[in-house]
Amino acid sequence: MGGCFSKPKPVEVKVELSLLEKEKEVDGLSPNGKASPLADPRPNGALGHGSDDDATPLPLYHKPRDYVEASVCHVKDLENGQMREVDVGSGRALLIKDHGEFSAMAHKCPHYGAPLVKGVLSKGHVRCPWHGACFNIATGDLEDFPGLDSLPTFQALQSQRRSKPMARCSAVINSSTGFSHVLIIGSGPAGLVCAETLRQEGFTDRIVMCTTDRHPPYDRPKLSKSLDSTAEQLRLRSMDFLQDHDIELLTEKEAVAIDVKTHSVTFEDGLRMEYRNLFIATGSRHKPMVYKGKDVRNVFHLRTPEDANSIARLANNKNAVIVGTSYVGMEVAAALTDKAHSVSVIGIESVPFKQALGEKVGKAIMKLFEVNRVKFYMLNQVSEMIGHHGQLKEVVLKSGKVLRADVCVIGAGSIPATGFLKQSGIHMDSRGFITVNKMMQTSADGVFAGGDVVVFPFLPRNNKKVNIPHWQMAHVHGRVAALSMMGRAADIKAVPYFWSAMFGKTIRYAGYGDGFDDVIIQGDLDELRFVAFYTRNEEVVAVASMNYDPIVSRVAEVLASGKTIKKRDVEMLARLGKTGDISWLNEKGSQ
């Protein structure tokens, strides 16, 4: 099909892909999804890959009529290290040239659909420009989170995601049996990735995942950004998917006690289950607040799709009050501006995000909200909530200010959901976080933990025990824990990556900036087009940006390689006015 330029050149790059109706007949794949040595070679070292909908053996042959070829480029059109989106007739693909070899895979990140051509190509993988997920350019495999799915390569490019092959449970299990080889408490990203990784790595014993939710796993970060979304729209994995891969899900099950001596967990409804390995990923719960009038309704701690839907409905043309300037609180405030009559935000700091992003960035974001009719009451707290017949009507501040309120959302921070572990003997710190080692093991035999509930050794801070409650980091914990259960130790090498969306603009953040002592800002804060470098002891420890993709992913790539970025280099570029110039990062990083 069409080449990249009009002038013909002697050698073309061709991409071979399967026809939609033949996706199940796979070209030269072994059962583990890797290219078979018996398969026919592909041009330029390319390998054919197929759909991984199941883990059954795949045929080591193909029929020529099941495939189409698309000439997409001439060999000299791409330099080493370049990527390009190309038209393959039935869709688009990402064409990559690295070390003289061409490869092609789906062009969108399966997490949120980011265009990978705008990402970062380095050391055999592509890093997503939006949220930092990494994909191997030869296999399409997911190498770093967030997200659950890998990318198809060459074949089935009409889809933008591919599930890795998974083993099945080898034994016939009675669902009433009170024993599971692996018991997972929590169905968030840590728990889900733990279960899927076990199956991907060939684990064939029973896996049971328990959750207090009524729904299969869903994308919780989207709740505060899209209040009208249903659980079905936010779903990460369906019940059919879990059943097909022998991952049992028990919904509306709250763990109330763990006995590490008998290797058992007791649930609120009386169910008792024994385990060989236990993974605790219960996440966080809202931080308690002290105020009068707790019996009033229409006050929400956003946890479920039902909460989000109720907030959106009750705020329609009414007065909404947000207590707290956490990311969740601010995202809810932004989402309500086109629904509510008024939106008020109460915060204990002088500006939102001051501790995480610094005062200058916080002020710039605050202005964005004020332009969109959000009223702030900072350096303030709630004294009382007043209702009529149990319905919230007013929120009274300690300053004496009275705010009209038809709905109130509490977004004032969170604490680990580990109260049920107090008598378990599992070691926790003074704040209630579970302490784990680099393999995500707790102090108890056979018990692992991950996600928001843990403090873990963080290599860039000399293995200091830290808590990083990021959606992406929870994925990493789940995978490391699963590999540890199987005796395959894996270090945590992922760079923390976070994002928040408000009014169609996205804050991207990579690194661990806790305790930063300076912020160097390039760009224009007033225009919300900037890069902020957070430094500690003369080194860059984190970066945040708006409208400067893919600089955050580029910095994440440098940090992931073990290099350091010096404060003096960033300051020099700021003086030169080279905002957003990222070409120096690989050159300036030092071991």
C-alpha positions in Angstrom: 0.0 0.0 0.0 1.1 3.6 0.0 4.8 4.5 0.8 6.0 7.3 3.0 7.3 9.4 0.1 6.2 9.8 -3.5 9.6 9.0 -5.0 10.2 5.3 -5.2 13.3 3.8 -3.6 14.8 0.4 -4.2 14.0 -1.2 -0.8 10.7 -1.1 1.0 9.7 -1.9 4.6 6.6 -4.2 4.6 4.3 -5.0 7.5 2.5 -8.3 7.4 -0.7 -8.7 9.5 -3.5 -11.1 9.7 -7.0 -10.6 8.4 -9.6 -10.0 11.1 -11.6 -13.1 10.5 -8.4 -15.2 10.7 -6.9 -13.8 13.9 -7.0 -17.2 15.6 -4.7 -18.8 13.0 -1.4 -17.6 14.2 1.9 -17.2 12.4 4.7 -19.1 14.0 4.0 -18.7 17.7 4.9 -21.1 20.5 2.4 -21.6 23.3 4.1 -18.9 25.5 3.5 -16.2 22.8 7.2 -16.0 21.7 8.2 -16.5 18.1 8.9 -20.1 17.3 12.3 -21.0 15.8 10.4 -23.1 13.3 8.4 -20.1 11.9 9.3 -18.5 8.6 11.6 -15.5 9.0 10.1 -12.1 8.5 11.7 -9.2 6.6 14.2 -7.1 8.5 14.3 -9.4 11.4 10.6 -8.9 12.2 8.7 -11.6 14.1 5.0 -12.4 13.7 2.8 -12.4 16.7 -0.8 -13.4 17.3 -3.8 -13.0 19.5 -3.2 -14.3 23.1 -6.8 -14.8 24.0 -6.0 -18.1 25.6 -3.0 -20.2 26.6 -3.7 -23.2 24.4 -0.9 -24.4 22.0 -0.9 -22.5 18.8 -0.2 -24.0 15.3 3.3 -23.6 13.9 2.2 -22.8 10.4 0.3 -20.3 8.4 -1.7 -20.1 5.3 -0.7 -17.3 2.9 -4.3 -16.3 2.2 -4.8 -15.5 5.8 -2.4 -12.5 5.7 -2.2 -9.2 4.0 1.0 -7.2 3.3 1.3 -3.4 3.5 4.3 -1.5 2.1 4.5 1.4 4.6 7.9 3.0 4.2 11.2 2.9 2.4 14.3 1.7 4.4 16.1 5.1 4.3 13.0 7.1 5.4 13.7 6.4 9.0 16.9 6.9 11.0 17.9 4.8 13.9 15.9 5.8 17.0 12.9 7.1 15.0 9.3 6.1 15.2 6.4 6.8 12.8 2.7 6.1 12.6 2.0 4.3 9.3 -1.2 3.3 7.5 -1.6 -0.4 7.0 -4.9 -0.2 5.2 -7.1 -1.7 7.9 -5.7 0.6 10.6 -2.5 2.3 11.8 0.7 0.9 13.3 3.7 2.2 15.0 6.8 1.6 12.9 10.1 1.7 14.7 13.7 1.6 13.6 16.3 0.7 16.2 19.9 -0.5 15.6 19.1 -0.9 11.9 16.1 -3.2 12.5 12.5 -2.4 11.9 9.6 -3.5 14.1 5.9 -2.6 14.2 3.3 -2.8 16.9 0.0 -1.1 17.9 0.3 2.7 17.9 -1.8 3.4 21.0 -1.1 2.7 24.6 -3.7 0.2 25.8 -4.0 2.0 29.2 -5.7 5.3 28.1 -5.0 5.3 24.3 -2.0 7.7 24.3 -0.2 8.0 20.9 3.1 6.1 21.4 4.7 7.9 18.5 5.0 10.9 20.9 6.6 8.7 23.6 10.2 7.9 24.3 12.2 5.2 22.5 15.1 3.9 24.5 17.0 0.6 25.1 14.5 -1.6 23.2 11.3 -0.2 24.6 8.8 2.6 24.1 7.7 4.6 27.1 4.2 6.1 27.0 4.2 9.9 26.9 1.1 10.2 29.2 1.5 7.8 32.1 4.9 6.1 31.6 4.0 2.6 30.7 6.8 0.7 28.8 6.5 -1.8 26.0 9.1 -4.0 24.5 9.5 -3.1 20.8 10.2 -6.7 19.7 7.5 -8.5 21.6 5.0 -5.8 22.5 5.2 -7.0 26.1 4.3 -4.7 29.0 7.6 -4.0 30.9 6.5 -1.3 33.2 3.1 -0.1 34.5 0.4 1.3 34.6 -2.0 -0.9 32.7 -2.7 -4.6 32.4 -2.3 -5.4 28.7 0.6 -5.7 26.3 0.6 -4.6 22.6 0.0 -6.7 19.5 2.9 -6.7 17.1 2.3 -7.0 13.3 -0.8 -9.2 13.6 -4.2 -8.1 14.9 -3.3 -4.4 14.7 -6.9 -3.6 14.6 -6.8 -4.1 18.3 -4.7 -1.8 20.6 -4.2 -4.4 23.4 -3.1 -8.0 23.9 -3.4 -10.1 27.0 -0.4 -12.3 27.8 -1.0 -16.1 27.7 -2.1 -17.4 31.1 -2.0 -20.9 32.7 -5.2 -22.5 34.0 -5.8 -24.1 37.4 -4.8 -27.8 37.1 -7.1 -29.1 39.9 -10.9 -29.3 40.0 -11.8 -26.8 42.8 -15.0 -26.8 44.8 -15.8 -23.1 45.3 -17.0 -23.9 48.9 -13.5 -25.2 49.8 -12.0 -23.0 52.5 -8.5 -23.2 51.3 -6.6 -21.3 48.5 -3.0 -21.6 47.5 -3.0 -17.9 47.0 -5.5 -15.7 48.8 -5.6 -12.0 47.7 -7.4 -9.4 49.8 -8.3 -6.4 47.5 -9.1 -6.2 43.8 -7.3 -3.0 43.0 -4.3 -2.9 40.7 -2.0 -4.6 43.1 -4.3 -7.5 43.7 -5.3 -7.9 40.1 -1.8 -7.7 38.7 -0.6 -10.2 41.4 -3.3 -12.7 40.2 -2.6 -12.2 36.5 1.2 -12.4 36.9 0.9 -15.7 38.7 -1.1 -17.1 35.8 1.2 -15.6 33.2 4.2 -17.2 34.9 2.6 -20.7 34.9 1.0 -20.9 38.3 -1.6 -23.7 38.2 -2.9 -23.8 41.7 -6.0 -22.1 43.2 -6.2 -18.2 43.3 -9.0 -16.5 45.2 -9.3 -12.7 45.2 -11.7 -11.0 47.8 -13.0 -7.5 47.7 -15.3 -5.3 49.6 -16.6 -3.9 46.3 -19.7 -5.3 44.6 -18.0 -4.9 41.1 -15.2 -6.7 39.3 -12.0 -4.6 39.2 -12.4 -1.1 37.8 -10.3 2.0 37.1 -10.8 3.9 40.4 -8.7 7.0 39.4 -11.3 7.8 36.7 -14.1 8.1 39.3 -13.1 11.6 40.3 -12.5 12.7 36.7 -15.7 11.3 35.2 -18.4 11.3 37.8 -21.1 9.9 35.4 -19.2 6.8 34.5 -20.6 3.4 35.4 -18.7 0.4 36.8 -19.2 -1.3 33.4 -17.5 1.7 31.6 -14.6 1.7 34.1 -14.1 -2.1 34.1 -10.6 -3.4 34.0 -11.5 -7.1 33.7 -14.8 -8.7 33.3 -16.1 -11.7 35.4 -15.8 -13.8 32.2 -12.1 -12.9 31.8 -11.4 -13.8 35.5 -13.4 -17.1 35.2 -11.6 -18.0 31.9 -8.3 -17.7 33.7 -9.4 -19.4 36.9 -9.1 -16.3 39.1 -12.0 -16.6 41.6 -13.5 -13.3 42.7 -15.5 -13.0 45.9 -17.3 -9.6 46.1 -18.6 -7.8 49.1 -16.2 -9.7 51.4 -14.5 -7.6 54.2 -11.6 -9.2 56.0 -11.8 -8.6 59.8 -8.9 -10.7 61.2 -5.8 -12.6 60.1 -4.3 -15.5 62.1 -0.7 -15.9 60.8 -0.2 -19.0 63.0 -3.0 -21.0 61.3 -2.6 -19.2 58.0 -6.2 -18.1 57.9 -8.4 -15.1 57.2 -11.8 -14.4 58.8 -14.4 -12.3 57.0 -17.2 -10.2 58.4 -19.9 -12.6 57.2 -18.2 -15.5 59.1 -16.4 -17.0 56.2 -12.9 -18.4 57.1 -10.3 -19.2 54.5 -6.9 -20.8 54.9 -4.0 -19.9 52.6 -0.5 -21.0 51.6 0.4 -17.5 50.5 -1.6 -14.3 51.3 -1.4 -10.9 49.5 -2.8 -7.9 51.4 -3.7 -5.0 49.0 -6.6 -3.4 50.8 -5.7 0.2 49.8 -6.6 3.2 51.8 -9.7 4.7 53.5 -10.7 8.3 54.2 -9.0 10.2 56.9 -11.4 10.9 59.8 -12.6 14.5 60.3 -13.9 16.1 63.4 -17.0 18.3 63.0 -20.5 18.6 64.3 -23.5 17.3 62.4 -22.3 13.9 61.2 -25.8 12.6 60.9 -26.5 14.7 57.8 -26.7 13.0 54.5 -25.4 14.1 51.1 -21.8 13.9 52.4 -19.6 11.6 50.4 -16.2 10.0 50.5 -15.7 9.1 46.9 -15.0 5.3 46.8 -17.4 3.7 44.3 -19.1 4.4 41.0 -22.3 4.7 42.9 -20.8 7.5 45.0 -19.6 9.3 41.9 -23.0 9.0 40.2 -24.8 10.3 43.3 -22.4 13.3 43.6 -23.0 14.2 40.0 -26.8 13.8 40.3 -27.1 15.8 43.6 -24.8 18.6 42.4 -26.8 19.3 39.3 -27.6 23.0 39.4 -27.0 22.9 43.1 -24.3 24.1 45.5 -21.3 21.7 46.0 -18.7 22.0 48.7 -15.4 20.1 48.5 -13.5 19.6 51.7 -9.7 19.1 51.1 -7.4 19.9 48.3 -6.1 16.3 47.6 -5.9 15.2 44.0 -9.3 13.5 44.4 -10.9 16.6 45.9 -9.6 18.9 43.2 -10.5 16.6 40.4 -14.1 16.3 41.7 -14.3 20.1 42.0 -13.2 20.4 38.3 -15.6 17.8 37.2 -18.5 19.6 38.9 -18.0 23.0 37.4 -20.1 22.3 34.4 -22.9 20.7 36.5 -23.2 22.6 39.8 -24.6 26.1 40.4 -21.5 26.8 42.6 -18.4 24.9 43.7 -16.5 25.8 46.8 -13.2 24.3 48.0 -12.0 24.3 51.6 -8.3 23.7 52.3 -5.9 23.8 55.2 -2.9 25.0 53.1 -2.4 28.4 51.5 -2.6 26.8 47.9 -3.6 23.4 46.6 -0.8 20.8 46.1 1.7 22.9 48.0 3.4 20.0 49.7 3.5 17.9 46.5 4.1 20.4 43.8 5.3 23.6 45.6 3.7 26.9 46.1 4.3 28.4 42.6 2.8 25.5 40.8 0.0 25.3 43.3 -0.9 29.0 42.8 -1.0 28.5 39.0 -3.4 25.6 39.3 -5.5 27.5 41.8 -5.9 30.3 39.2 -7.1 27.8 36.6 -9.9 26.8 39.0 -10.8 30.4 39.9 -11.1 31.2 36.2 -13.6 28.3 36.1 -15.8 29.8 38.9 -14.4 27.7 41.8 -14.3 29.6 45.1 -11.5 28.8 47.5 -11.5 29.0 51.3 -7.9 28.3 52.2 -6.2 28.1 55.6 -9.6 26.9 56.9 -11.4 23.9 58.3 -15.0 22.6 58.7 -16.6 23.3 62.1 -20.1 22.1 61.5 -22.5 20.6 58.9 -26.1 21.7 59.2 -29.0 19.9 57.7 -32.8 20.0 57.6 -34.6 16.6 58.0 -31.2 14.9 57.6 -30.4 16.6 54.3 -27.2 18.8 54.2 -27.9 22.5 53.8 -24.9 24.4 55.1 -21.2 23.9 55.9 -19.9 26.2 58.6 -16.2 27.0 58.6 -14.0 27.7 61.7 -13.6 31.2 60.4 -17.3 31.6 60.8 -18.1 31.7 57.1 -21.3 29.8 56.2 -21.4 28.0 52.8 -24.6 26.8 51.1 -24.3 23.1 50.4 -26.6 20.6 48.8 -23.8 18.1 48.4 -20.4 17.8 50.1 -17.4 15.7 49.1 -14.6 14.9 51.5 -11.2 14.8 49.9 -9.0 15.5 52.8 -6.5 12.7 52.5 -6.4 9.0 53.4 -4.9 6.5 55.8 -4.0 2.8 55.1 -6.9 0.3 55.5 -5.1 -1.9 57.9 -7.2 -1.7 61.1 -8.1 -5.3 60.8 -4.4 -6.3 61.2 -3.9 -4.8 64.7 -4.0 -8.2 66.4 -2.4 -10.2 63.6 1.2 -9.8 64.6 2.1 -8.5 61.2 4.5 -5.6 61.7 3.2 -2.1 60.9 4.7 1.3 61.5 3.3 4.0 63.8 1.0 5.3 61.0 -0.5 1.9 60.2 1.5 1.1 57.1 2.6 -2.5 56.6 6.4 -2.8 56.4 7.7 -5.0 53.6 11.1 -5.9 52.2 12.0 -5.6 48.5 10.2 -8.8 47.7 7.0 -7.3 49.2 7.2 -9.9 52.1 5.8 -8.8 55.5 7.1 -10.0 58.9 4.8 -13.0 58.8 5.6 -16.2 56.9 3.8 -16.5 53.6 2.2 -13.0 53.9 2.9 -10.4 51.3 1.5 -6.9 50.9 1.5 -4.1 48.3 -0.1 -0.9 47.1 -1.2 2.0 49.3 -0.9 0.0 52.5 2.8 -0.5 52.5 6.1 1.2 53.2 8.8 -0.5 51.0 12.6 0.0 50.5 13.1 2.6 47.7 16.4 2.2 46.0 16.9 5.9 44.9 16.7 6.9 48.5 19.2 4.3 49.7 16.4 1.8 50.4 14.6 4.1 52.8 11.2 2.7 53.6 8.6 4.9 51.8 5.0 5.0 51.0 4.1 5.9 47.4 0.3 5.6 46.9 0.3 5.8 43.1 -1.9 3.7 40.9 1.1 2.8 38.8 3.3 1.7 41.8 0.5 -0.6 43.0 0.8 -2.5 39.7 4.5 -2.9 40.3 4.0 -4.2 43.8 1.5 -6.8 42.6 3.9 -8.2 40.0 6.9 -8.3 42.4 4.8 -10.1 45.1 3.6 -12.7 42.6 7.1 -13.4 41.4 8.3 -13.6 45.0 5.6 -16.2 45.8 7.0 -18.3 42.9 10.6 -17.9 44.2 11.6 -15.5 41.5 13.0 -12.4 43.2 12.6 -9.2 41.3 13.8 -5.7 42.3 11.5 -2.7 42.1 13.1 -0.7 39.4 10.1 1.3 38.3 10.1 5.1 38.5 7.0 6.4 40.3 4.7 8.0 37.7 1.5 10.0 38.5 -1.0 12.1 36.6 -4.1 14.2 37.3 -6.5 15.7 34.8 -8.5 19.0 35.3 -10.3 21.1 32.8 -8.8 19.2 29.9 -5.3 19.7 31.1 -3.1 17.1 32.6 -0.4 17.3 35.2 2.2 14.6 34.7 4.7 13.7 37.5 7.6 11.3 37.7 10.0 10.5 40.5 9.9 10.8 44.2 10.0 14.4 45.3 9.3 14.0 49.1 11.5 16.4 51.0 12.5 18.5 47.9 14.4 21.6 48.8 14.0 23.6 45.6 11.9 23.9 42.5 13.3 25.1 39.1 10.5 26.1 36.7 10.9 26.4 33.0 8.2 27.8 30.8 5.2 29.9 31.6 3.1 29.2 34.7 0.4 31.7 33.7 -0.1 29.9 30.4 0.1 26.5 32.2 2.8 25.4 29.8 5.7 24.6 32.1 8.2 22.0 33.4 9.0 22.0 37.2 12.1 20.2 38.3 12.2 19.2 42.0 15.7 19.0 43.5 17.1 17.6 46.7 20.8 17.9 47.6 21.7 19.3 44.1 20.0 16.4 42.2 16.7 16.3 40.4 14.5 13.8 42.2 11.2 14.5 40.4 9.6 16.4 37.6 6.1 17.7 36.8 4.8 19.3 33.7 1.8 20.6 31.8 1.7 20.8 28.0 5.3 19.6 27.6 5.0 16.0 26.6 7.0 13.8 26.6 9.5 15.5 28.9 8.2 13.7 32.1 8.5 10.3 30.3 12.0 11.3 29.2 13.1 12.2 32.7 11.5 8.9 33.9 13.6 7.1 31.3 16.8 8.7 32.5 16.0 8.0 36.2 15.1 4.4 35.4 18.5 3.9 33.8 20.2 4.7 37.1 21.6 8.1 35.9 21.3 11.3 37.8 20.3 14.8 36.6 22.1 17.6 38.2 20.5 20.7 39.5 23.1 22.9 37.8 22.2 21.5 34.4 18.6 22.4 34.8 19.4 25.8 36.0 21.7 26.5 33.1 19.0 25.6 30.6 16.5 27.8 32.5 18.9 30.7 32.1 19.3 30.0 28.4 15.6 29.9 28.0 15.6 26.4 26.5 12.3 25.3 28.0 11.3 21.8 27.0 14.6 21.0 25.3 15.0 17.4 26.3 17.9 16.5 24.0 20.4 17.1 26.7 19.0 14.6 29.2 20.7 11.5 27.9 24.0 13.4 27.5 24.0 15.1 30.9 22.9 12.2 33.0 25.8 10.6 34.9 26.2 7.4 36.8 
